[in-house]
Amino acid sequence: MKLHMKGYILQLLAANDTLWDNEIAHRTCIEYGKPEDEYWTGSIRAILADLYSGGLVQTAEDTLDEATNKVHFRYAITEFGRQRMADTGLLDIEPKEATQ
């Protein structure tokens, strides 16, 4: 059984210093076999917003993509996020590297 997307995203961020939202969406879509369309990219961005509002992740930087007129955020996991991962057993599981 695959890990839920929120858990996978938390593991990605725990394994990396920071990641841009579009990179998180790209890796997550590959891992779960989903198309990188507006629906799935938007769903992953909504998950990131949920994790942010819960204090599990924070934004390290933001930038405006002038070609698409969208703001992109670079995310990092917080210490609270790491603690919650440890509490729920997510920190011991290494994220599977997605194949491209």
C-alpha positions in Angstrom: 0.0 0.0 0.0 1.3 3.4 -1.0 1.8 6.2 1.6 -0.7 9.0 1.4 0.3 12.1 -0.6 0.7 14.3 2.5 3.1 11.8 4.0 5.1 11.4 0.8 5.4 15.2 0.5 6.6 15.5 4.1 9.2 12.8 3.5 10.4 14.6 0.4 10.8 17.8 2.4 12.5 16.0 5.3 15.0 14.5 2.8 15.8 17.8 1.1 16.7 21.2 2.4 14.0 23.0 0.4 12.0 22.3 -2.7 10.0 24.5 -5.0 6.2 23.7 -5.2 6.5 22.8 -8.9 9.3 20.3 -8.1 7.2 18.7 -5.3 4.3 18.5 -7.7 6.5 16.9 -10.4 8.0 14.3 -8.1 4.6 13.5 -6.5 2.8 13.1 -9.9 5.6 10.7 -11.0 5.4 8.7 -7.8 1.6 8.3 -7.9 1.3 7.9 -11.7 -0.8 11.0 -12.1 -0.7 13.5 -15.0 1.0 16.8 -14.4 -2.2 18.7 -15.3 -3.9 21.6 -13.6 -6.0 19.3 -11.4 -3.2 17.3 -9.9 -0.8 20.2 -9.7 -3.5 22.3 -8.0 -4.3 19.4 -5.6 -0.7 19.1 -4.6 -0.5 22.9 -4.1 -3.6 22.6 -1.9 -1.9 19.9 0.2 1.1 22.2 0.6 -1.2 25.0 1.8 -2.8 22.6 4.3 0.6 21.6 5.6 1.7 25.2 5.8 -1.5 26.2 7.7 -0.8 23.4 10.2 2.7 24.6 10.8 4.4 21.4 9.4 6.1 23.3 6.6 7.2 26.9 6.0 8.0 28.9 2.9 11.6 29.8 2.5 11.2 31.9 -0.6 8.6 32.9 -3.2 8.8 34.1 -6.8 6.5 35.2 -9.5 6.6 33.2 -12.8 5.8 35.9 -15.2 5.1 33.5 -18.1 2.2 31.9 -16.2 1.5 34.8 -13.7 1.7 32.3 -10.8 3.5 32.7 -7.5 5.7 29.7 -6.7 6.9 28.9 -3.2 10.0 27.1 -2.0 9.1 24.9 1.0 11.0 23.6 4.0 9.8 21.3 6.7 9.6 22.8 10.2 10.9 21.3 13.5 7.2 20.8 14.4 6.7 19.0 11.2 9.7 16.7 11.9 8.3 16.0 15.4 4.9 15.2 14.0 6.5 12.9 11.4 8.4 11.1 14.2 5.2 10.8 16.3 3.4 9.2 13.4 6.3 7.0 12.2 6.8 8.9 8.9 10.4 9.9 9.8 11.7 6.4 9.9 10.5 5.6 6.3 12.8 6.9 3.6 11.0 8.3 0.5 11.3 6.2 -2.6 13.2 8.1 -5.3 10.9 8.6 -8.2 12.0 7.3 -11.6 11.6 9.5 -14.6 
